[in-house]
Amino acid sequence: MSGPLQGVTVIELAGIGPGPFAGMMLADMGADVIRVDRIPSTGGGGALEALMRNDSVVDRGRRSIALNMKDPRAVETVLQLVSTADVLIEGFRPGVTEKLGVGPKECMARNPKLIYGRMTGWGQTGPLAQAAGHDLNYISLSGAVHAMGPVDRVPAVPLNLVGDYGGGGMLLALGVVAALYEAQRSGQGQVVDAAITDGAAVLMAALYGLKAKGSWREERESNFLDGSAHFYGNYRCADGRYLSVGAIEPQFYRLLLEKCGVNDPHFAQQWERAEWPALKKKLSGLFLRKGRDEWCAVLEGSDACVAPVLSMSEAPAHPHNRARGIFVEQDGVVQPAPAPRFDRTPSALPSAAPVIGCDSAYILRKLDLSETEIKALIASGVVFQTGGC
């Protein structure tokens, strides 16, 4: 392993969504992430269980031990792991890990320097803390969903990037790293309460600032960043593909018009909101004259602030992405490379997601259990070891 977090040990109680994303971020930066998985069901499960199984790109860089957490011996195993770890992250509803016997009190009694990272949607406290929910529900409380989408339709359903990953998993990873830094000075651990509702609100900080200055309207598609302005949006091209335009600053806007051959004086009214619909209609007609890649040949790479709207199949092949190695391939799976980049302690692509229970016996040996003890735990159903690993 490599990366700035080399030497840091993280215990991850397996979950879905933002928790695993935080685990990926930490593993990508070199942390040794040991995932505590549930023992797989014998029936194979349905489509939803297959979708949520911890074997995707986000689950790379782990070692897996599968335990039956209803058994006290499994709970003791987790506490033993915690005793020499630096971090534990979990994504259950508030109070669940306490009921399991691996809450902050129990874990920090074994390891006072432990950073205990908690990932939830609503947070550890508040009227909604115990309610079920998903990404869309959590970010709805921040004002983000209300601001997205065309004015004549219901608010758009965004991908779960704002909540689960940006406002959730990345927030937890940042909180964990900050707490680790503080623990080096104080010698004490602490609980990190990372909630998607909190994180989504933080991501909206700039827009709340614009609203306070009177520069942001609450009506959708009436602001320069929400698709209303002609100089900031996506345009359909002659081939049915799309071009993104972000020419906000006057000098970039002038260059866009120049390169597109626009000399209509109407376009001089860049910041007149009342003119945006008409100007957008004109610009839409212009971009329909050529295919996306034809426009890119004219505009991309200049200060006109234009880029192609790429599909997930196209993105890895784009020259810029290829030059920077933004995407990599591992075992036939194309995926984003670790980020950000470090010049002295660079991160390397971690191993692929582990098969559940693949490392159970290995991890137990690291806890100094004998082969007889390990075999007994596996035979009793407390521990699951995948065959062939």
Phi, psi and chi 1 to 4 in degrees:
 res  aa     phi    psi   chi1   chi2   chi3   chi4
   1 MET       -  154.9  -61.5  -65.1  -67.8      -
   2 SER  -141.9  177.1   58.0      -      -      -
   3 GLY   112.9  164.2      -      -      -      -
   4 PRO   -68.1  -17.3   23.5  -33.6      -      -
   5 LEU   -98.8   15.1  -66.9 -177.4      -      -
   6 GLN   -58.4  132.0 -172.6  173.1    8.9      -
   7 GLY    98.2  -11.1      -      -      -      -
   8 VAL   -90.5  131.3  172.3      -      -      -
   9 THR  -108.2  128.3  -60.3      -      -      -
  10 VAL  -119.9  130.3  177.9      -      -      -
  11 ILE   -99.9  121.2  -51.1  -58.2      -      -
  12 GLU  -112.7  116.7  175.7 -171.8   -4.9      -
  13 LEU   -80.0  115.7  -57.2 -174.4      -      -
  14 ALA   -55.4  137.9      -      -      -      -
  15 GLY  -151.4 -155.1      -      -      -      -
  16 ILE  -131.6  160.2   60.3  172.6      -      -
  17 GLY    74.5 -122.3      -      -      -      -
  18 PRO   -69.6  -32.2   24.9  -34.9      -      -
  19 GLY   -60.4  -53.3      -      -      -      -
  20 PRO   -59.7  -32.8  -28.5   36.2      -      -
  21 PHE   -65.0  -40.6 -173.5   77.9      -      -
  22 ALA   -62.7  -41.3      -      -      -      -
  23 GLY   -61.0  -39.0      -      -      -      -
  24 MET   -63.9  -44.5 -175.4 -161.5   77.5      -
  25 MET   -58.5  -43.5  -66.4  -70.3  -64.3      -
  26 LEU   -69.1  -40.7  -60.3  172.7      -      -
  27 ALA   -66.1  -40.7      -      -      -      -
  28 ASP   -59.2  -31.6  -78.4    0.0      -      -
  29 MET   -89.9    9.1  -65.7 -176.4 -163.7      -
  30 GLY   106.6   -2.9      -      -      -      -
  31 ALA   -68.7  148.3      -      -      -      -
  32 ASP   -86.9  104.7  178.6   14.1      -      -
  33 VAL  -103.2  117.0 -179.0      -      -      -
  34 ILE  -103.5  114.4  -60.8  171.6      -      -
  35 ARG   -94.6  127.3 -167.2  180.0   68.1 -156.8
  36 VAL   -93.4  106.3  178.8      -      -      -
  37 ASP   -96.8  157.3  -77.8  -56.0      -      -
  38 ARG   -74.7  151.5  -58.6  176.4 -177.6   86.2
  39 ILE   -68.9  128.6  -66.5  177.3      -      -
  40 PRO   -60.4  146.0  -19.9   31.4      -      -
  41 SER   -73.3  149.6   60.0      -      -      -
  42 THR   -77.4  -22.5   55.3      -      -      -
  43 GLY   -76.6  -12.7      -      -      -      -
  44 GLY    90.5  -22.5      -      -      -      -
  45 GLY    72.4  175.3      -      -      -      -
  46 GLY  -100.0 -162.8      -      -      -      -
  47 ALA   -64.3  -38.6      -      -      -      -
  48 LEU   -66.7  -41.2 -178.0   59.6      -      -
  49 GLU   -64.3  -39.7 -176.8  172.7  -28.4      -
  50 ALA   -64.4  -37.7      -      -      -      -
  51 LEU   -65.2  -36.3 -175.7   66.4      -      -
  52 MET   -93.5    0.8  -65.9 -176.7  171.9      -
  53 ARG   -64.0  141.4 -169.8  168.9   55.4 -128.2
  54 ASN   -81.0   67.6  -57.1  105.8      -      -
  55 ASP  -140.2   27.2   61.4   -4.0      -      -
  56 SER   -99.5 -177.2   72.2      -      -      -
  57 VAL   -56.5  -39.2  168.4      -      -      -
  58 VAL   -62.9  -20.4  172.3      -      -      -
  59 ASP   -95.6   14.5  -60.9  -65.7      -      -
  60 ARG   -69.2  158.5   66.5 -167.1 -177.1 -166.3
  61 GLY    79.6   17.6      -      -      -      -
  62 ARG  -108.7  166.6  -87.9   68.6  152.3 -167.7
  63 ARG  -116.1  145.1  -71.8 -175.6  -74.8  154.5
  64 SER  -118.5  130.5  168.6      -      -      -
  65 ILE  -122.3  129.2  180.0  171.3      -      -
  66 ALA  -105.9  125.7      -      -      -      -
  67 LEU  -131.8  149.6  -60.2  172.0      -      -
  68 ASN   -91.4   95.8  174.4   12.8      -      -
  69 MET   -71.8   -1.2  -69.5  -60.1  -67.9      -
  70 LYS   -79.9  -11.6  -65.2  179.7 -179.5  178.4
  71 ASP   -97.9  131.0 -168.2  -65.3      -      -
  72 PRO   -57.0  -29.0  -23.1   32.5      -      -
  73 ARG   -68.4  -32.3  -70.0  170.5  -68.9  178.9
  74 ALA   -69.8  -40.8      -      -      -      -
  75 VAL   -60.7  -43.2  172.8      -      -      -
  76 GLU   -63.2  -36.1  176.0   58.3   27.3      -
  77 THR   -62.2  -43.7  -61.1      -      -      -
  78 VAL   -62.2  -43.1  173.2      -      -      -
  79 LEU   -64.5  -33.8  -66.8  174.8      -      -
  80 GLN   -66.8  -41.0  -74.6 -178.8  -77.9      -
  81 LEU   -62.1  -42.1  -71.0  169.4      -      -
  82 VAL   -63.9  -32.1  162.0      -      -      -
  83 SER   -60.5  -26.3   65.9      -      -      -
  84 THR  -116.8    9.7   57.4      -      -      -
  85 ALA   -91.9  168.8      -      -      -      -
  86 ASP  -101.3  -31.1  -59.0  -71.8      -      -
  87 VAL  -141.6  145.0  177.8      -      -      -
  88 LEU  -125.7  134.6  179.8  144.4      -      -
  89 ILE  -124.2  140.4   57.7  175.2      -      -
  90 GLU  -143.8  155.4   58.7   94.5   -2.7      -
  91 GLY  -132.4   36.1      -      -      -      -
  92 PHE   -90.5  170.6  -59.4  111.4      -      -
  93 ARG   -63.9  153.3  -67.6 -165.0 -153.5 -169.8
  94 PRO   -53.3  132.9  -27.4   36.0      -      -
  95 GLY    95.0  -14.3      -      -      -      -
  96 VAL   -67.8  -46.1  169.4      -      -      -
  97 THR   -67.6  -29.6   56.9      -      -      -
  98 GLU   -63.1  -41.8  -75.6   84.9  -10.8      -
  99 LYS   -66.7  -32.4  -69.8  178.7 -178.2  177.1
 100 LEU   -73.6  -20.0  -70.1  172.9      -      -
 101 GLY    94.4   14.8      -      -      -      -
 102 VAL  -128.4   36.2  -69.6      -      -      -
 103 GLY   -75.9  178.5      -      -      -      -
 104 PRO   -55.8  -41.1  -25.4   34.6      -      -
 105 LYS   -60.7  -49.4 -179.2  179.1  178.2 -178.8
 106 GLU   -67.2  -42.9  -66.5   83.9    0.9      -
 107 CYS   -69.5  -41.2  -70.5      -      -      -
 108 MET   -78.1  -15.9  -63.2  175.4   83.8      -
 109 ALA   -68.2  -33.3      -      -      -      -
 110 ARG   -79.8  -29.6  -63.1  -71.3 -176.5  100.0
 111 ASN  -148.3   90.9 -177.3   -2.9      -      -
 112 PRO   -61.0  -20.9  -22.6   34.1      -      -
 113 LYS   -89.6    2.7  -72.8 -172.7   67.0  173.7
 114 LEU   -66.0  136.8 -177.3   73.9      -      -
 115 ILE   -94.3  119.6  -53.6  -55.8      -      -
 116 TYR  -107.2  100.0 -163.1  102.4      -      -
 117 GLY   -91.8  124.5      -      -      -      -
 118 ARG  -115.5  125.2  -44.6 -162.3   78.8  166.1
 119 MET  -116.0  116.7 -176.6   76.0 -102.8      -
 120 THR  -135.5  172.3   59.0      -      -      -
 121 GLY   -82.0  -53.1      -      -      -      -
 122 TRP   -92.1  -18.5  -53.9  115.1      -      -
 123 GLY   108.2  170.2      -      -      -      -
 124 GLN   -75.9  -19.5  -65.5  -63.6  -46.0      -
 125 THR  -132.1  171.7   59.7      -      -      -
 126 GLY   108.7  161.1      -      -      -      -
 127 PRO   -58.8  -27.1  -20.5   30.6      -      -
 128 LEU   -99.2    3.1  -63.3  174.7      -      -
 129 ALA   -53.8  -35.1      -      -      -      -
 130 GLN   -96.4    1.4  -69.4  -63.2  -29.6      -
 131 ALA   -84.2  148.2      -      -      -      -
 132 ALA   -72.9  158.6      -      -      -      -
 133 GLY  -177.6  172.7      -      -      -      -
 134 HIS  -140.5  175.8  -83.5  -65.1      -      -
 135 ASP   -40.9  -52.4  179.8  -83.5      -      -
 136 LEU   -59.1  -38.6 -177.0   61.4      -      -
 137 ASN   -66.1  -44.1  -50.3  125.7      -      -
 138 TYR   -65.6  -43.3  -52.6  138.0      -      -
 139 ILE   -77.9  -13.4   67.8  173.3      -      -
 140 SER   -64.9  -29.9  -67.4      -      -      -
 141 LEU   -75.4  -13.8  -97.5   64.0      -      -
 142 SER   -88.7  -13.5   69.6      -      -      -
 143 GLY    96.4   -7.4      -      -      -      -
 144 ALA   -67.8  -48.0      -      -      -      -
 145 VAL   -64.0  -40.1  174.1      -      -      -
 146 HIS   -59.1  -25.7 -173.8  -86.0      -      -
 147 ALA   -92.2   -2.9      -      -      -      -
 148 MET  -107.0  136.9  -63.9 -179.2 -174.6      -
 149 GLY   106.8  167.4      -      -      -      -
 150 PRO   -64.1  151.4  -20.5   32.7      -      -
 151 VAL   -68.9  -26.3   66.6      -      -      -
 152 ASP   -94.4   13.1   58.9  -15.0      -      -
 153 ARG  -132.9  172.8  -55.4  176.8 -162.1  171.4
 154 VAL   -65.7  157.5  -61.1      -      -      -
 155 PRO   -52.1  143.6  -27.1   35.6      -      -
 156 ALA   -67.3  148.7      -      -      -      -
 157 VAL   -94.9  102.8  178.4      -      -      -
 158 PRO   -77.8  162.5   30.0  -33.7      -      -
 159 LEU   -60.6  160.7  -62.5  177.1      -      -
 160 ASN   -82.1   41.4   62.1  -25.3      -      -
 161 LEU   -84.7  -37.7  -55.2 -179.9      -      -
 162 VAL   -67.0  -42.9  175.7      -      -      -
 163 GLY   -92.5  -74.2      -      -      -      -
 164 ASP   -52.2  -46.0  -83.7   -7.7      -      -
 165 TYR  -100.9  -53.3  -59.0  129.3      -      -
 166 GLY   -70.8  -52.8      -      -      -      -
 167 GLY   -85.9   -6.0      -      -      -      -
 168 GLY  -116.7  -82.7      -      -      -      -
 169 GLY   -60.7  -41.7      -      -      -      -
 170 MET   -69.3  -34.5 -160.1  168.5  -71.9      -
 171 LEU   -64.0  -42.7 -174.0   76.1      -      -
 172 LEU   -63.6  -44.0  175.0   60.0      -      -
 173 ALA   -60.5  -42.6      -      -      -      -
 174 LEU   -63.1  -44.2  173.3   62.2      -      -
 175 GLY   -61.9  -40.5      -      -      -      -
 176 VAL   -63.7  -46.1  162.3      -      -      -
 177 VAL   -64.8  -39.6  171.0      -      -      -
 178 ALA   -63.8  -41.9      -      -      -      -
 179 ALA   -67.6  -36.1      -      -      -      -
 180 LEU   -61.5  -42.7  -84.1  172.0      -      -
 181 TYR   -61.7  -44.3  175.2   75.0      -      -
 182 GLU   -65.7  -36.9 -166.1  -80.2  -25.7      -
 183 ALA   -64.9  -27.3      -      -      -      -
 184 GLN   -63.6  -29.7  -69.1 -180.0  -12.1      -
 185 ARG   -90.7  -40.0  -67.0  177.5  -66.3  168.0
 186 SER   -91.5  -22.6   67.4      -      -      -
 187 GLY    74.8   11.2      -      -      -      -
 188 GLN  -123.9  142.2  -60.5  178.4   41.4      -
 189 GLY   -85.3 -178.5      -      -      -      -
 190 GLN  -164.5  166.3   60.4 -178.0  -52.6      -
 191 VAL   -91.8  132.6  175.0      -      -      -
 192 VAL  -106.8  113.8  178.6      -      -      -
 193 ASP   -96.3   96.7  175.3    1.8      -      -
 194 ALA  -103.4  116.0      -      -      -      -
 195 ALA  -118.8  138.1      -      -      -      -
 196 ILE   -63.0  -35.9  -64.8  174.2      -      -
 197 THR   -60.0  -40.3   49.9      -      -      -
 198 ASP   -65.2  -49.1  -61.8   -4.0      -      -
 199 GLY   -65.0  -40.3      -      -      -      -
 200 ALA   -63.5  -37.3      -      -      -      -
 201 ALA   -65.1  -42.0      -      -      -      -
 202 VAL   -61.4  -39.5  168.6      -      -      -
 203 LEU   -65.4  -20.1  -68.3  176.3      -      -
 204 MET   -89.8    5.1  -69.4  -73.3  -71.5      -
 205 ALA   -54.2  -46.3      -      -      -      -
 206 ALA   -63.2  -39.5      -      -      -      -
 207 LEU   -69.8  -36.3  -59.6 -175.5      -      -
 208 TYR   -65.2  -33.3  -85.5   98.8      -      -
 209 GLY   -65.5  -42.4      -      -      -      -
 210 LEU   -64.0  -38.9  -70.6  172.4      -      -
 211 LYS   -63.5  -40.4 -178.6  176.1  179.6  -64.6
 212 ALA   -64.4  -28.6      -      -      -      -
 213 LYS   -88.6    1.1  -66.0 -165.3  -61.6 -176.9
 214 GLY    79.3   17.1      -      -      -      -
 215 SER  -105.1   10.1  -59.8      -      -      -
 216 TRP  -139.5  126.1 -169.6  -90.8      -      -
 217 ARG   -97.8  148.5  -60.4  177.8 -178.4  178.4
 218 GLU   -78.2  -16.8  -64.5 -150.5  -36.7      -
 219 GLU   -71.4  132.4  -63.2   77.6   21.0      -
 220 ARG   -64.1  151.8  -73.7 -168.0  -57.8  -77.3
 221 GLU    56.6   43.0 -143.8  171.1   13.5      -
 222 SER  -133.7   13.0   63.2      -      -      -
 223 ASN  -129.3  162.5  -58.1  -77.1      -      -
 224 PHE   -73.6  -13.3   75.6   99.2      -      -
 225 LEU  -108.0    1.7  -69.4  177.5      -      -
 226 ASP  -113.6   18.9   64.6    2.1      -      -
 227 GLY    97.5    1.6      -      -      -      -
 228 SER   -82.0  -44.6  177.8      -      -      -
 229 ALA   -71.7  140.0      -      -      -      -
 230 HIS   -68.7  -23.0   59.6  -67.5      -      -
 231 PHE   -92.2    4.7   53.4   83.2      -      -
 232 TYR  -144.3   95.2 -165.0   88.3      -      -
 233 GLY   176.3 -175.5      -      -      -      -
 234 ASN  -107.3  141.5  -61.5  -41.2      -      -
 235 TYR  -127.9  138.4  -72.9   91.8      -      -
 236 ARG   -77.9  139.5 -173.3 -179.3 -179.4   91.6
 237 CYS  -108.6  177.9  -59.7      -      -      -
 238 ALA   -62.6  -27.3      -      -      -      -
 239 ASP   -92.2    8.4   55.1    4.8      -      -
 240 GLY    84.2   -1.1      -      -      -      -
 241 ARG   -94.4  176.6  -65.3 -171.1  -71.5 -178.5
 242 TYR  -125.5  156.0  -63.3   88.5      -      -
 243 LEU  -126.7  135.0 -159.6   67.3      -      -
 244 SER   -98.7  134.4   66.3      -      -      -
 245 VAL  -122.6  129.8  174.5      -      -      -
 246 GLY  -137.7   46.8      -      -      -      -
 247 ALA   -86.6   75.5      -      -      -      -
 248 ILE   -79.6  -53.7  -62.0  173.9      -      -
 249 GLU   -66.4  145.7  -67.5   82.6   -5.7      -
 250 PRO   -54.7  -42.8  -24.4   33.2      -      -
 251 GLN   -66.7  -34.1   67.4  -86.3   26.7      -
 252 PHE   -73.4  -37.9  -58.7  154.7      -      -
 253 TYR   -62.7  -44.2  180.0   68.8      -      -
 254 ARG   -62.4  -39.8  -74.3 -166.0  -61.4  -90.1
 255 LEU   -66.8  -38.6 -176.1   60.7      -      -
 256 LEU   -57.9  -50.0  171.6   69.6      -      -
 257 LEU   -61.9  -40.9  -60.9  178.7      -      -
 258 GLU   -62.9  -47.3  176.7 -173.5  -38.9      -
 259 LYS   -69.3  -27.8  -76.5 -174.1  166.7  -67.7
 260 CYS   -85.4   -3.5  -71.5      -      -      -
 261 GLY    73.1   28.4      -      -      -      -
 262 VAL   -90.7  122.8  174.7      -      -      -
 263 ASN  -126.7   14.9   51.2   25.5      -      -
 264 ASP   -67.7  120.2 -176.7  -14.2      -      -
 265 PRO   -62.1  -18.9   20.6  -32.0      -      -
 266 HIS   -57.3  -32.8 -170.4 -170.1      -      -
 267 PHE   -71.5   -8.5  -80.4   88.7      -      -
 268 ALA   -67.9  -16.4      -      -      -      -
 269 GLN   -91.3   55.5  -57.7 -179.6   67.5      -
 270 GLN   -57.3  -42.6  179.8 -174.8   -0.9      -
 271 TRP  -103.0   17.2  -73.6   96.6      -      -
 272 GLU   -88.3  102.2  -65.3  -64.5  -31.1      -
 273 ARG   -54.7  -38.5  -72.7  177.2 -174.4 -101.8
 274 ALA   -62.7  -23.2      -      -      -      -
 275 GLU   -91.3  -11.4  -57.8  -57.4  -41.6      -
 276 TRP   -57.2  -45.9  -74.1   -6.0      -      -
 277 PRO   -58.1  -43.6  -26.0   36.5      -      -
 278 ALA   -68.4  -40.4      -      -      -      -
 279 LEU   -68.8  -34.9  -69.3  170.2      -      -
 280 LYS   -66.7  -38.9 -169.1  171.1 -173.8  179.6
 281 LYS   -62.7  -42.0 -174.7  176.4 -179.4  179.3
 282 LYS   -65.1  -43.3  -72.0 -177.0  177.4 -178.5
 283 LEU   -68.8  -34.5 -149.5   50.3      -      -
 284 SER   -61.0  -43.8  -64.8      -      -      -
 285 GLY   -64.2  -36.8      -      -      -      -
 286 LEU   -62.9  -47.9  171.6   69.6      -      -
 287 PHE   -70.5  -17.5  -75.0  122.0      -      -
 288 LEU   -76.2   -3.2  -78.1  171.8      -      -
 289 ARG   -82.0  -20.3  -63.8  175.2 -173.4  172.5
 290 LYS  -136.2  162.7  -63.4  179.3 -178.3  179.7
 291 GLY   -74.5  163.6      -      -      -      -
 292 ARG   -56.6  -49.2 -174.3 -165.4   68.7 -173.9
 293 ASP   -68.9  -27.5  -67.0  -13.5      -      -
 294 GLU   -65.1  -43.0  -68.5  179.8  -87.3      -
 295 TRP   -65.4  -38.1  -78.9  115.8      -      -
 296 CYS   -63.3  -36.3  -75.2      -      -      -
 297 ALA   -61.2  -27.5      -      -      -      -
 298 VAL   -89.9  -37.4  175.2      -      -      -
 299 LEU  -111.3  -34.1  -60.9  166.0      -      -
 300 GLU   -66.9  139.9 -167.7  177.2   11.1      -
 301 GLY    88.7   -4.1      -      -      -      -
 302 SER  -102.4  176.2   74.7      -      -      -
 303 ASP   -80.2   14.1  -76.8   -4.7      -      -
 304 ALA   -75.0   -8.5      -      -      -      -
 305 CYS    60.9   59.3  -59.2      -      -      -
 306 VAL  -129.8  140.5  170.4      -      -      -
 307 ALA  -148.1  151.8      -      -      -      -
 308 PRO   -71.9  146.8   28.2  -35.4      -      -
 309 VAL   -87.6  104.8  176.5      -      -      -
 310 LEU   -94.4  145.6  -58.1  175.8      -      -
 311 SER   -78.9  169.7   68.9      -      -      -
 312 MET   -65.6  -26.0  -70.0  170.5   63.1      -
 313 SER   -75.2  -33.1  -61.8      -      -      -
 314 GLU   -81.7  -34.9  -67.2  177.3  -56.9      -
 315 ALA   -53.8  -45.8      -      -      -      -
 316 PRO   -63.0  -21.6  -24.9   36.2      -      -
 317 ALA   -91.1   -6.7      -      -      -      -
 318 HIS   -63.8  138.1 -171.6  -83.8      -      -
 319 PRO   -54.2  -39.9  -27.4   34.9      -      -
 320 HIS   -66.8  -45.5 -178.2   80.3      -      -
 321 ASN   -63.1  -36.6  -68.0  -19.6      -      -
 322 ARG   -69.9  -40.9  -69.0  179.7   64.1 -178.1
 323 ALA   -63.4  -36.6      -      -      -      -
 324 ARG   -90.9   -7.2  -75.8 -174.3   58.9   80.2
 325 GLY    65.8   37.5      -      -      -      -
 326 ILE   -67.1  -30.8  -67.6  174.7      -      -
 327 PHE  -117.1  145.1  -68.1   91.6      -      -
 328 VAL  -132.1  166.7  -66.0      -      -      -
 329 GLU  -121.9  132.2 -175.6  173.1  -24.9      -
 330 GLN  -135.7  121.6 -177.3 -179.7   66.0      -
 331 ASP    53.4   38.4  -61.2  -31.4      -      -
 332 GLY    81.2    2.3      -      -      -      -
 333 VAL  -105.8  117.4  177.5      -      -      -
 334 VAL   -80.1  131.9  175.9      -      -      -
 335 GLN  -154.1  160.6   56.0 -165.3  -78.7      -
 336 PRO   -67.1  141.7  -17.8   31.0      -      -
 337 ALA   -76.4  159.4      -      -      -      -
 338 PRO   -56.8  144.8  -26.5   35.9      -      -
 339 ALA  -150.4  152.3      -      -      -      -
 340 PRO   -75.3 -177.3   31.0  -36.4      -      -
 341 ARG  -102.9  143.2  -57.4  166.3 -168.9 -127.8
 342 PHE  -122.7  130.2  -57.3   89.0      -      -
 343 ASP   -78.9  -28.2   69.8  -17.8      -      -
 344 ARG  -100.8  -32.1 -170.5  170.3   53.9   79.8
 345 THR  -126.3   65.5   58.1      -      -      -
 346 PRO   -62.7  146.1   24.7  -35.0      -      -
 347 SER   -81.9  148.5  -60.5      -      -      -
 348 ALA  -115.4  156.5      -      -      -      -
 349 LEU   -64.2  120.7 -179.2   66.6      -      -
 350 PRO   -68.7  171.8  -14.3   28.4      -      -
 351 SER   -64.7  160.9   57.3      -      -      -
 352 ALA   -65.5  164.2      -      -      -      -
 353 ALA   -54.5  137.2      -      -      -      -
 354 PRO   -79.3  154.8   31.3  -36.1      -      -
 355 VAL   -71.0  137.0  176.1      -      -      -
 356 ILE   -56.3  126.9  -69.3  176.4      -      -
 357 GLY    81.6    7.0      -      -      -      -
 358 CYS   -64.2  -31.9 -169.7      -      -      -
 359 ASP  -109.5   13.5  -53.5  -66.7      -      -
 360 SER   -55.0  -54.0  -64.6      -      -      -
 361 ALA   -63.4  -40.9      -      -      -      -
 362 TYR   -60.0  -45.4  171.6   83.3      -      -
 363 ILE   -65.8  -39.4  -67.7  169.0      -      -
 364 LEU   -65.0  -35.5  -67.5  174.8      -      -
 365 ARG   -63.7  -36.4  -68.6 -172.2 -168.1  103.1
 366 LYS   -65.1  -21.1  -70.9  -67.5 -174.8  179.2
 367 LEU   -88.6    8.4  -66.2  177.7      -      -
 368 ASP    69.0   25.4  -66.8  -32.0      -      -
 369 LEU   -78.5  145.2  -88.7   68.5      -      -
 370 SER   -77.0  163.5   68.1      -      -      -
 371 GLU   -61.1  -36.2  -68.9  -58.5  -43.7      -
 372 THR   -63.5  -43.2  -59.6      -      -      -
 373 GLU   -65.8  -40.8  -69.7  172.4  -48.5      -
 374 ILE   -63.9  -45.8  -67.1  171.0      -      -
 375 LYS   -62.6  -36.4  -71.5  179.1 -179.2  177.5
 376 ALA   -67.0  -40.2      -      -      -      -
 377 LEU   -66.2  -39.5  -72.6  170.4      -      -
 378 ILE   -68.5  -43.7  -66.9  172.8      -      -
 379 ALA   -63.8  -33.8      -      -      -      -
 380 SER   -81.1   -8.8   65.1      -      -      -
 381 GLY    87.3    5.1      -      -      -      -
 382 VAL   -73.2  -36.6  175.5      -      -      -
 383 VAL  -123.1  142.1  176.1      -      -      -
 384 PHE  -115.5  125.9  173.8   76.2      -      -
 385 GLN  -115.5  120.8  170.5   66.1   45.8      -
 386 THR   -66.5  133.9  -54.3      -      -      -
 387 GLY   -70.0  144.2      -      -      -      -
 388 GLY    85.2    0.7      -      -      -      -
 389 CYS   -89.0      -  -71.9      -      -      -
